[in-house]
Structures are given as structure tokens and as C-alpha cells.
Amino acid sequence: MDYSKLAGKDLLKIKTLGELKAAGYQSKSIKEELRQNLIHKIKNKENVFEGIWGYEDTVIPDIERAILSRHNINLLGLRGQAKTRIARQMTHLLDEYIPVVEGSELNDDPFAPLTTFSKELIQHKGDHTPITWWHRDDRYTEKLATPDVSVADLIGDVDPIKAATMKLSYNDERVIHYGLVPRSHRSIFVINELPDLQARIQVALFNILQEGDIQIRGFKLRLPLDIQFVFTANPEDYTNRGSIVTPLKDRIESQIITHYPKSIEIGKRITAQEAKLDGKPLDKIHVPVLMKDLIEQIAVEARKSEYVDEKSGVSARLTISAYENLISAAERRIYMNNEENTVVRISDLIGVIPAITGKVELVYEGEQEGAGLVAYTLIGKAIRTLFTDFFPSPELKKKEKANNLYTLPLSWFGEGNTLDLLASQSDKEYKTLLHQVPGLESIVTKQVKALPEREKEFFMEFALHGLAEYSQLSKKMLDTGMQFKDLFSSMFDMGTPGDEDFDEDN
């Protein structure tokens, strides 16, 4: 029987060690297993890491080289850079099933048993030793490093109850209760946030990584554990909670640096893939491409903001949560007005502020400003950045002011008119209000190429927000929406108590 031709249900028919030998099965280490399956996928042009975008020419080639080199891996990067997701997908490079000695505590290879139980069972039953099959999805163990993790958790400890129950001496290795690492024999073992693991616990991993033995209490066991280690960590200067001790770092053969999306297009692809929109009336909500760009640009602005701690980073979860809130804002409006469909609005970005405030870690200056105001500022900066992709900059030179494209709408506001765009307004009310601003529609139709009719009002509102970000108009966040008015008149308007919140009279 040719084992290489067996798969799935045929493989599972093998029940004993003798049948396994007859099938021509040959043991291989997990690192060799990963290596051979990776080679097969590379030759067949198969995507190894599905749904991981932006790493095709950077991180993924590094991981593939590490696997081909049979290395343990440390994925180093800021939060929200798909480190854990990559580690979990490595199980796809394992064989679908591998045989284990039935009842063995450490998932023993029938041809290379580690435990006393398996050795004695094979010695007693020989080719009749029962085996079971272990699926690759179960060959993955993940542990979050926290300060309370102990050596017993990871490596093991003596179990006095087991000793008493089995009437064994403490000199017998069968009294040992193995920890997560030995129980991950022939598996992928992941430790997330490795620097958070206490230094003395990190030291306990030294011998396992290199010498292949473990020490538990008085026992020194030679256990050549077969484990693919994957560690994840933030850069050491991320927090003051700890770092990777140098001897352990030296034993991790490949350290691979991850990064955030290098373009808005990649960011949009990640957001679209990860956003949880099940059950939402997506066929009734139109999202212009510009709005998707704005969501990604908010994260870009946050990553370079002086208010946000750059060492902490800004996770891709910010854009995912923001997009979910954006859709929900439009969905809520549909239900409030009993409308059949709607187009998202720039003012709907107010609804994404809660998704931003919890995703950014602020420096002292940011804390003084307040998380809400920082989020509002980031939205404004995103609008300002993308505004000139569609419209000329309002910051005109003197000789250009005579032909100012924005003269009509700015004059209208200069006459004392105000415009309140509220979240609850129906599409009809929203459109009516925007079209009462003279010259605004003309600006949009002239400047936005191939403008879809249903996006006209969206771009009209975008133009107003852009003018406010360039200090041509005053923009103020109300409890239920946005208010636009003349910049100079707003300087003399002291407002009412409480109006100062999110006031952006530039």
C-alpha cells in the first residue's frame, strides 16, 4: 500500500501500527512537513496566506524563507498588523492528518514515542498498538503572554494528586502534569505578545528551543519536542512592560517585521474583507469610492498625528470599525425616514467617532485635547488631504482671487446664511438644503469627472467640508449634525453654554 496515495477517509481506515507500517508511512518533523507542503504550494502557484493583503512582496516572502529554513519565527510589529492571523494560517501548510498513539498524553508519533505510556504500550502490543489520526486544525496552540503565566502553565509541574491516585513515587516521571508546550508536541505553538512574558519564564524556553529537553522540579527530561514556535511581539519600545530577553531572541532564528498597509487601496481591501456587515441592507446603501478612501485616510492621518502615540500604532481595526459604524449611520437614517435607499453622507462620519476614540492611544497633548476632539480633528484632516484630488485649493494667490471658483457659495454664507445638515434628515430635505447654496452644484459638476447623479449631493457636502478645512467657512458639530456658516461672523458669535464642544471655527 502506497501511503503517499492515501488521503482523507482512506487514511482514517488505518487503525494499528502494523497497518501504518504496511502503508509505507514515514515520519517527518513538523518543520519538514511545513517545508514540503510550502514547496508544493509555491510550485503550483497557490496562495499560501489567504486574505493577507499588502504583504505579498514583503512579509510573506520572509515567512516562506523562514519555513524553508526550518526556523522558529518571531513576527514583530505594531498592533493590528495581522500577526496572529498569519500564525493561525500556518496550519494550512500541515498534512491533513498525522497518526498518533491512541491515548498518549503528548500526541506521540507511533515511530518515535516520547512518553513512558506510549513506549510501554508499543513494547507490549507491537504492531497491534492502536493509533488515531490527528487533524491539522487541532495541531495549533495559542497562548497570550500575561504577567501571571507560570513555568507550570508552559512547561509543567509535579501533580501530587496523580501521584497519590496512581500510588507512584515522586521519582517516577508519570507524576508530571505537562504544560502547554509539551502538549503541543508535533504542533504549531504560538505565544502572543512575547515581551509581556516575565523574563524568568522566557528563560524556561531556552532549552526547549535549542537543546530539546525540559526541566520540571527535580526532573530533567530529555524530550526532543517537535514544535514549530511562532512568537508575536510589538517593538520593544512599545511599552515599558518588558522585552524579549537576549538569549531567547538569539534562539529564535527568524525575526520578521510586519507593517501597516502601504496604500489606501490595500487598506480598502482589508476593510471590505473584515467588516462585519451581515444582515445589513447593503443593497439600499450606496457608498461612494471617495467615502471609502476617507475612512482609510483617517487611519493614515492618525498614524502621523502629533496627538497619537506612534509607538502604539493605529490598528486596521480602526478602519474596520469605522466602516461598520458608517454603514450603520446610513441604515439608521433609512429606518427613521422609512426610505427605500440612501447614499452615505460626509456628515455620517460623525457616527464613526466612537470607532476612532477607542482605537488610538493618545500622548499627553492628545489627552489634553480629549479623545473626541482628536477623532473629529483626524476626520477633518482626512477631508482636507483628499479635497484637492477633486477641487482646486481655496488658498488662492491674489491674482487668482478674481476668478475664485468658490465666490458664490462663500458670498451666500457671508450674507449671514447658515446651513444645518442633520443626521436624521430625509434624503429629500438633505438635497433641498444643499441646492439652496448658490454655485455649489456648478462647482461639483465642473470639477468632478464622470460624476454619478446619485453622488452629486455627496460631493456638494464634501466641497463644504473642504472649504471649512481650508478656513473659508466655519464648521461646527451639533448634537445631531453639522452647521456651516460664514467664518468671520462666527468669530463674533460667542454661542451658548456647551456649544464650545467640537467647535472648529478655524
Secondary structure as a PSIPRED ss2 file (coil, helix, strand):
# PSIPRED VFORMAT (PSIPRED V4.0)

   1 M C   1.000  0.000  0.000
   2 D C   1.000  0.000  0.000
   3 Y H   0.000  1.000  0.000
   4 S H   0.000  1.000  0.000
   5 K H   0.000  1.000  0.000
   6 L C   1.000  0.000  0.000
   7 A C   1.000  0.000  0.000
   8 G H   0.000  1.000  0.000
   9 K H   0.000  1.000  0.000
  10 D H   0.000  1.000  0.000
  11 L H   0.000  1.000  0.000
  12 L H   0.000  1.000  0.000
  13 K C   1.000  0.000  0.000
  14 I C   1.000  0.000  0.000
  15 K C   1.000  0.000  0.000
  16 T E   0.000  0.000  1.000
  17 L H   0.000  1.000  0.000
  18 G H   0.000  1.000  0.000
  19 E H   0.000  1.000  0.000
  20 L H   0.000  1.000  0.000
  21 K H   0.000  1.000  0.000
  22 A H   0.000  1.000  0.000
  23 A C   1.000  0.000  0.000
  24 G C   1.000  0.000  0.000
  25 Y C   1.000  0.000  0.000
  26 Q C   1.000  0.000  0.000
  27 S C   1.000  0.000  0.000
  28 K C   1.000  0.000  0.000
  29 S C   1.000  0.000  0.000
  30 I H   0.000  1.000  0.000
  31 K H   0.000  1.000  0.000
  32 E H   0.000  1.000  0.000
  33 E H   0.000  1.000  0.000
  34 L H   0.000  1.000  0.000
  35 R H   0.000  1.000  0.000
  36 Q H   0.000  1.000  0.000
  37 N H   0.000  1.000  0.000
  38 L H   0.000  1.000  0.000
  39 I H   0.000  1.000  0.000
  40 H H   0.000  1.000  0.000
  41 K H   0.000  1.000  0.000
  42 I H   0.000  1.000  0.000
  43 K H   0.000  1.000  0.000
  44 N C   1.000  0.000  0.000
  45 K C   1.000  0.000  0.000
  46 E C   1.000  0.000  0.000
  47 N C   1.000  0.000  0.000
  48 V C   1.000  0.000  0.000
  49 F C   1.000  0.000  0.000
  50 E C   1.000  0.000  0.000
  51 G C   1.000  0.000  0.000
  52 I C   1.000  0.000  0.000
  53 W C   1.000  0.000  0.000
  54 G C   1.000  0.000  0.000
  55 Y C   1.000  0.000  0.000
  56 E C   1.000  0.000  0.000
  57 D C   1.000  0.000  0.000
  58 T C   1.000  0.000  0.000
  59 V H   0.000  1.000  0.000
  60 I H   0.000  1.000  0.000
  61 P H   0.000  1.000  0.000
  62 D H   0.000  1.000  0.000
  63 I H   0.000  1.000  0.000
  64 E H   0.000  1.000  0.000
  65 R H   0.000  1.000  0.000
  66 A H   0.000  1.000  0.000
  67 I H   0.000  1.000  0.000
  68 L H   0.000  1.000  0.000
  69 S C   1.000  0.000  0.000
  70 R C   1.000  0.000  0.000
  71 H C   1.000  0.000  0.000
  72 N C   1.000  0.000  0.000
  73 I E   0.000  0.000  1.000
  74 N E   0.000  0.000  1.000
  75 L E   0.000  0.000  1.000
  76 L E   0.000  0.000  1.000
  77 G C   1.000  0.000  0.000
  78 L C   1.000  0.000  0.000
  79 R C   1.000  0.000  0.000
  80 G C   1.000  0.000  0.000
  81 Q C   1.000  0.000  0.000
  82 A C   1.000  0.000  0.000
  83 K H   0.000  1.000  0.000
  84 T H   0.000  1.000  0.000
  85 R H   0.000  1.000  0.000
  86 I H   0.000  1.000  0.000
  87 A H   0.000  1.000  0.000
  88 R H   0.000  1.000  0.000
  89 Q H   0.000  1.000  0.000
  90 M H   0.000  1.000  0.000
  91 T H   0.000  1.000  0.000
  92 H H   0.000  1.000  0.000
  93 L H   0.000  1.000  0.000
  94 L C   1.000  0.000  0.000
  95 D C   1.000  0.000  0.000
  96 E C   1.000  0.000  0.000
  97 Y E   0.000  0.000  1.000
  98 I E   0.000  0.000  1.000
  99 P E   0.000  0.000  1.000
 100 V E   0.000  0.000  1.000
 101 V E   0.000  0.000  1.000
 102 E C   1.000  0.000  0.000
 103 G C   1.000  0.000  0.000
 104 S C   1.000  0.000  0.000
 105 E C   1.000  0.000  0.000
 106 L C   1.000  0.000  0.000
 107 N C   1.000  0.000  0.000
 108 D C   1.000  0.000  0.000
 109 D E   0.000  0.000  1.000
 110 P C   1.000  0.000  0.000
 111 F C   1.000  0.000  0.000
 112 A E   0.000  0.000  1.000
 113 P C   1.000  0.000  0.000
 114 L C   1.000  0.000  0.000
 115 T C   1.000  0.000  0.000
 116 T H   0.000  1.000  0.000
 117 F H   0.000  1.000  0.000
 118 S H   0.000  1.000  0.000
 119 K H   0.000  1.000  0.000
 120 E H   0.000  1.000  0.000
 121 L H   0.000  1.000  0.000
 122 I H   0.000  1.000  0.000
 123 Q H   0.000  1.000  0.000
 124 H H   0.000  1.000  0.000
 125 K H   0.000  1.000  0.000
 126 G H   0.000  1.000  0.000
 127 D H   0.000  1.000  0.000
 128 H H   0.000  1.000  0.000
 129 T C   1.000  0.000  0.000
 130 P E   0.000  0.000  1.000
 131 I E   0.000  0.000  1.000
 132 T E   0.000  0.000  1.000
 133 W E   0.000  0.000  1.000
 134 W E   0.000  0.000  1.000
 135 H E   0.000  0.000  1.000
 136 R H   0.000  1.000  0.000
 137 D H   0.000  1.000  0.000
 138 D H   0.000  1.000  0.000
 139 R C   1.000  0.000  0.000
 140 Y E   0.000  0.000  1.000
 141 T E   0.000  0.000  1.000
 142 E E   0.000  0.000  1.000
 143 K E   0.000  0.000  1.000
 144 L E   0.000  0.000  1.000
 145 A C   1.000  0.000  0.000
 146 T C   1.000  0.000  0.000
 147 P C   1.000  0.000  0.000
 148 D C   1.000  0.000  0.000
 149 V C   1.000  0.000  0.000
 150 S C   1.000  0.000  0.000
 151 V H   0.000  1.000  0.000
 152 A H   0.000  1.000  0.000
 153 D H   0.000  1.000  0.000
 154 L H   0.000  1.000  0.000
 155 I C   1.000  0.000  0.000
 156 G E   0.000  0.000  1.000
 157 D E   0.000  0.000  1.000
 158 V E   0.000  0.000  1.000
 159 D C   1.000  0.000  0.000
 160 P H   0.000  1.000  0.000
 161 I H   0.000  1.000  0.000
 162 K H   0.000  1.000  0.000
 163 A H   0.000  1.000  0.000
 164 A H   0.000  1.000  0.000
 165 T H   0.000  1.000  0.000
 166 M H   0.000  1.000  0.000
 167 K C   1.000  0.000  0.000
 168 L C   1.000  0.000  0.000
 169 S C   1.000  0.000  0.000
 170 Y C   1.000  0.000  0.000
 171 N C   1.000  0.000  0.000
 172 D C   1.000  0.000  0.000
 173 E H   0.000  1.000  0.000
 174 R H   0.000  1.000  0.000
 175 V H   0.000  1.000  0.000
 176 I E   0.000  0.000  1.000
 177 H E   0.000  0.000  1.000
 178 Y E   0.000  0.000  1.000
 179 G C   1.000  0.000  0.000
 180 L H   0.000  1.000  0.000
 181 V H   0.000  1.000  0.000
 182 P H   0.000  1.000  0.000
 183 R H   0.000  1.000  0.000
 184 S C   1.000  0.000  0.000
 185 H C   1.000  0.000  0.000
 186 R C   1.000  0.000  0.000
 187 S E   0.000  0.000  1.000
 188 I E   0.000  0.000  1.000
 189 F E   0.000  0.000  1.000
 190 V E   0.000  0.000  1.000
 191 I E   0.000  0.000  1.000
 192 N E   0.000  0.000  1.000
 193 E C   1.000  0.000  0.000
 194 L H   0.000  1.000  0.000
 195 P H   0.000  1.000  0.000
 196 D H   0.000  1.000  0.000
 197 L C   1.000  0.000  0.000
 198 Q C   1.000  0.000  0.000
 199 A H   0.000  1.000  0.000
 200 R H   0.000  1.000  0.000
 201 I H   0.000  1.000  0.000
 202 Q H   0.000  1.000  0.000
 203 V H   0.000  1.000  0.000
 204 A C   1.000  0.000  0.000
 205 L C   1.000  0.000  0.000
 206 F H   0.000  1.000  0.000
 207 N H   0.000  1.000  0.000
 208 I H   0.000  1.000  0.000
 209 L H   0.000  1.000  0.000
 210 Q H   0.000  1.000  0.000
 211 E C   1.000  0.000  0.000
 212 G C   1.000  0.000  0.000
 213 D C   1.000  0.000  0.000
 214 I E   0.000  0.000  1.000
 215 Q E   0.000  0.000  1.000
 216 I E   0.000  0.000  1.000
 217 R C   1.000  0.000  0.000
 218 G C   1.000  0.000  0.000
 219 F E   0.000  0.000  1.000
 220 K E   0.000  0.000  1.000
 221 L E   0.000  0.000  1.000
 222 R C   1.000  0.000  0.000
 223 L C   1.000  0.000  0.000
 224 P C   1.000  0.000  0.000
 225 L C   1.000  0.000  0.000
 226 D C   1.000  0.000  0.000
 227 I E   0.000  0.000  1.000
 228 Q E   0.000  0.000  1.000
 229 F E   0.000  0.000  1.000
 230 V E   0.000  0.000  1.000
 231 F E   0.000  0.000  1.000
 232 T E   0.000  0.000  1.000
 233 A E   0.000  0.000  1.000
 234 N C   1.000  0.000  0.000
 235 P C   1.000  0.000  0.000
 236 E C   1.000  0.000  0.000
 237 D C   1.000  0.000  0.000
 238 Y C   1.000  0.000  0.000
 239 T C   1.000  0.000  0.000
 240 N C   1.000  0.000  0.000
 241 R C   1.000  0.000  0.000
 242 G C   1.000  0.000  0.000
 243 S C   1.000  0.000  0.000
 244 I C   1.000  0.000  0.000
 245 V C   1.000  0.000  0.000
 246 T H   0.000  1.000  0.000
 247 P H   0.000  1.000  0.000
 248 L H   0.000  1.000  0.000
 249 K H   0.000  1.000  0.000
 250 D H   0.000  1.000  0.000
 251 R H   0.000  1.000  0.000
 252 I C   1.000  0.000  0.000
 253 E C   1.000  0.000  0.000
 254 S E   0.000  0.000  1.000
 255 Q E   0.000  0.000  1.000
 256 I E   0.000  0.000  1.000
 257 I E   0.000  0.000  1.000
 258 T C   1.000  0.000  0.000
 259 H C   1.000  0.000  0.000
 260 Y C   1.000  0.000  0.000
 261 P C   1.000  0.000  0.000
 262 K C   1.000  0.000  0.000
 263 S C   1.000  0.000  0.000
 264 I H   0.000  1.000  0.000
 265 E H   0.000  1.000  0.000
 266 I H   0.000  1.000  0.000
 267 G H   0.000  1.000  0.000
 268 K H   0.000  1.000  0.000
 269 R H   0.000  1.000  0.000
 270 I H   0.000  1.000  0.000
 271 T H   0.000  1.000  0.000
 272 A H   0.000  1.000  0.000
 273 Q H   0.000  1.000  0.000
 274 E H   0.000  1.000  0.000
 275 A C   1.000  0.000  0.000
 276 K C   1.000  0.000  0.000
 277 L C   1.000  0.000  0.000
 278 D C   1.000  0.000  0.000
 279 G C   1.000  0.000  0.000
 280 K C   1.000  0.000  0.000
 281 P C   1.000  0.000  0.000
 282 L H   0.000  1.000  0.000
 283 D H   0.000  1.000  0.000
 284 K H   0.000  1.000  0.000
 285 I E   0.000  0.000  1.000
 286 H E   0.000  0.000  1.000
 287 V C   1.000  0.000  0.000
 288 P C   1.000  0.000  0.000
 289 V H   0.000  1.000  0.000
 290 L H   0.000  1.000  0.000
 291 M H   0.000  1.000  0.000
 292 K H   0.000  1.000  0.000
 293 D H   0.000  1.000  0.000
 294 L H   0.000  1.000  0.000
 295 I H   0.000  1.000  0.000
 296 E H   0.000  1.000  0.000
 297 Q H   0.000  1.000  0.000
 298 I H   0.000  1.000  0.000
 299 A H   0.000  1.000  0.000
 300 V H   0.000  1.000  0.000
 301 E H   0.000  1.000  0.000
 302 A H   0.000  1.000  0.000
 303 R H   0.000  1.000  0.000
 304 K C   1.000  0.000  0.000
 305 S C   1.000  0.000  0.000
 306 E C   1.000  0.000  0.000
 307 Y C   1.000  0.000  0.000
 308 V E   0.000  0.000  1.000
 309 D C   1.000  0.000  0.000
 310 E C   1.000  0.000  0.000
 311 K C   1.000  0.000  0.000
 312 S C   1.000  0.000  0.000
 313 G C   1.000  0.000  0.000
 314 V C   1.000  0.000  0.000
 315 S C   1.000  0.000  0.000
 316 A C   1.000  0.000  0.000
 317 R H   0.000  1.000  0.000
 318 L H   0.000  1.000  0.000
 319 T H   0.000  1.000  0.000
 320 I H   0.000  1.000  0.000
 321 S H   0.000  1.000  0.000
 322 A H   0.000  1.000  0.000
 323 Y H   0.000  1.000  0.000
 324 E H   0.000  1.000  0.000
 325 N H   0.000  1.000  0.000
 326 L H   0.000  1.000  0.000
 327 I H   0.000  1.000  0.000
 328 S H   0.000  1.000  0.000
 329 A H   0.000  1.000  0.000
 330 A H   0.000  1.000  0.000
 331 E H   0.000  1.000  0.000
 332 R H   0.000  1.000  0.000
 333 R H   0.000  1.000  0.000
 334 I H   0.000  1.000  0.000
 335 Y H   0.000  1.000  0.000
 336 M H   0.000  1.000  0.000
 337 N H   0.000  1.000  0.000
 338 N C   1.000  0.000  0.000
 339 E C   1.000  0.000  0.000
 340 E C   1.000  0.000  0.000
 341 N C   1.000  0.000  0.000
 342 T E   0.000  0.000  1.000
 343 V E   0.000  0.000  1.000
 344 V C   1.000  0.000  0.000
 345 R C   1.000  0.000  0.000
 346 I H   0.000  1.000  0.000
 347 S H   0.000  1.000  0.000
 348 D H   0.000  1.000  0.000
 349 L H   0.000  1.000  0.000
 350 I H   0.000  1.000  0.000
 351 G H   0.000  1.000  0.000
 352 V H   0.000  1.000  0.000
 353 I H   0.000  1.000  0.000
 354 P H   0.000  1.000  0.000
 355 A H   0.000  1.000  0.000
 356 I H   0.000  1.000  0.000
 357 T H   0.000  1.000  0.000
 358 G C   1.000  0.000  0.000
 359 K C   1.000  0.000  0.000
 360 V C   1.000  0.000  0.000
 361 E C   1.000  0.000  0.000
 362 L E   0.000  0.000  1.000
 363 V C   1.000  0.000  0.000
 364 Y H   0.000  1.000  0.000
 365 E H   0.000  1.000  0.000
 366 G H   0.000  1.000  0.000
 367 E H   0.000  1.000  0.000
 368 Q H   0.000  1.000  0.000
 369 E H   0.000  1.000  0.000
 370 G C   1.000  0.000  0.000
 371 A H   0.000  1.000  0.000
 372 G H   0.000  1.000  0.000
 373 L H   0.000  1.000  0.000
 374 V H   0.000  1.000  0.000
 375 A H   0.000  1.000  0.000
 376 Y H   0.000  1.000  0.000
 377 T H   0.000  1.000  0.000
 378 L H   0.000  1.000  0.000
 379 I H   0.000  1.000  0.000
 380 G H   0.000  1.000  0.000
 381 K H   0.000  1.000  0.000
 382 A H   0.000  1.000  0.000
 383 I H   0.000  1.000  0.000
 384 R H   0.000  1.000  0.000
 385 T H   0.000  1.000  0.000
 386 L H   0.000  1.000  0.000
 387 F H   0.000  1.000  0.000
 388 T C   1.000  0.000  0.000
 389 D C   1.000  0.000  0.000
 390 F C   1.000  0.000  0.000
 391 F C   1.000  0.000  0.000
 392 P C   1.000  0.000  0.000
 393 S C   1.000  0.000  0.000
 394 P C   1.000  0.000  0.000
 395 E C   1.000  0.000  0.000
 396 L C   1.000  0.000  0.000
 397 K C   1.000  0.000  0.000
 398 K H   0.000  1.000  0.000
 399 K H   0.000  1.000  0.000
 400 E H   0.000  1.000  0.000
 401 K H   0.000  1.000  0.000
 402 A H   0.000  1.000  0.000
 403 N H   0.000  1.000  0.000
 404 N C   1.000  0.000  0.000
 405 L C   1.000  0.000  0.000
 406 Y C   1.000  0.000  0.000
 407 T H   0.000  1.000  0.000
 408 L H   0.000  1.000  0.000
 409 P H   0.000  1.000  0.000
 410 L H   0.000  1.000  0.000
 411 S H   0.000  1.000  0.000
 412 W H   0.000  1.000  0.000
 413 F H   0.000  1.000  0.000
 414 G H   0.000  1.000  0.000
 415 E C   1.000  0.000  0.000
 416 G C   1.000  0.000  0.000
 417 N C   1.000  0.000  0.000
 418 T C   1.000  0.000  0.000
 419 L E   0.000  0.000  1.000
 420 D E   0.000  0.000  1.000
 421 L E   0.000  0.000  1.000
 422 L E   0.000  0.000  1.000
 423 A C   1.000  0.000  0.000
 424 S C   1.000  0.000  0.000
 425 Q C   1.000  0.000  0.000
 426 S C   1.000  0.000  0.000
 427 D H   0.000  1.000  0.000
 428 K H   0.000  1.000  0.000
 429 E H   0.000  1.000  0.000
 430 Y H   0.000  1.000  0.000
 431 K H   0.000  1.000  0.000
 432 T H   0.000  1.000  0.000
 433 L H   0.000  1.000  0.000
 434 L H   0.000  1.000  0.000
 435 H H   0.000  1.000  0.000
 436 Q C   1.000  0.000  0.000
 437 V C   1.000  0.000  0.000
 438 P C   1.000  0.000  0.000
 439 G C   1.000  0.000  0.000
 440 L H   0.000  1.000  0.000
 441 E H   0.000  1.000  0.000
 442 S H   0.000  1.000  0.000
 443 I H   0.000  1.000  0.000
 444 V H   0.000  1.000  0.000
 445 T H   0.000  1.000  0.000
 446 K H   0.000  1.000  0.000
 447 Q H   0.000  1.000  0.000
 448 V C   1.000  0.000  0.000
 449 K C   1.000  0.000  0.000
 450 A C   1.000  0.000  0.000
 451 L C   1.000  0.000  0.000
 452 P C   1.000  0.000  0.000
 453 E H   0.000  1.000  0.000
 454 R H   0.000  1.000  0.000
 455 E H   0.000  1.000  0.000
 456 K H   0.000  1.000  0.000
 457 E H   0.000  1.000  0.000
 458 F H   0.000  1.000  0.000
 459 F H   0.000  1.000  0.000
 460 M H   0.000  1.000  0.000
 461 E H   0.000  1.000  0.000
 462 F H   0.000  1.000  0.000
 463 A H   0.000  1.000  0.000
 464 L H   0.000  1.000  0.000
 465 H H   0.000  1.000  0.000
 466 G H   0.000  1.000  0.000
 467 L H   0.000  1.000  0.000
 468 A H   0.000  1.000  0.000
 469 E H   0.000  1.000  0.000
 470 Y C   1.000  0.000  0.000
 471 S C   1.000  0.000  0.000
 472 Q C   1.000  0.000  0.000
 473 L E   0.000  0.000  1.000
 474 S E   0.000  0.000  1.000
 475 K E   0.000  0.000  1.000
 476 K E   0.000  0.000  1.000
 477 M E   0.000  0.000  1.000
 478 L C   1.000  0.000  0.000
 479 D C   1.000  0.000  0.000
 480 T C   1.000  0.000  0.000
 481 G E   0.000  0.000  1.000
 482 M E   0.000  0.000  1.000
 483 Q E   0.000  0.000  1.000
 484 F E   0.000  0.000  1.000
 485 K E   0.000  0.000  1.000
 486 D E   0.000  0.000  1.000
 487 L H   0.000  1.000  0.000
 488 F H   0.000  1.000  0.000
 489 S H   0.000  1.000  0.000
 490 S H   0.000  1.000  0.000
 491 M H   0.000  1.000  0.000
 492 F C   1.000  0.000  0.000
 493 D C   1.000  0.000  0.000
 494 M C   1.000  0.000  0.000
 495 G C   1.000  0.000  0.000
 496 T C   1.000  0.000  0.000
 497 P C   1.000  0.000  0.000
 498 G C   1.000  0.000  0.000
 499 D C   1.000  0.000  0.000
 500 E C   1.000  0.000  0.000
 501 D C   1.000  0.000  0.000
 502 F C   1.000  0.000  0.000
 503 D E   0.000  0.000  1.000
 504 E E   0.000  0.000  1.000
 505 D C   1.000  0.000  0.000
 506 N C   1.000  0.000  0.000
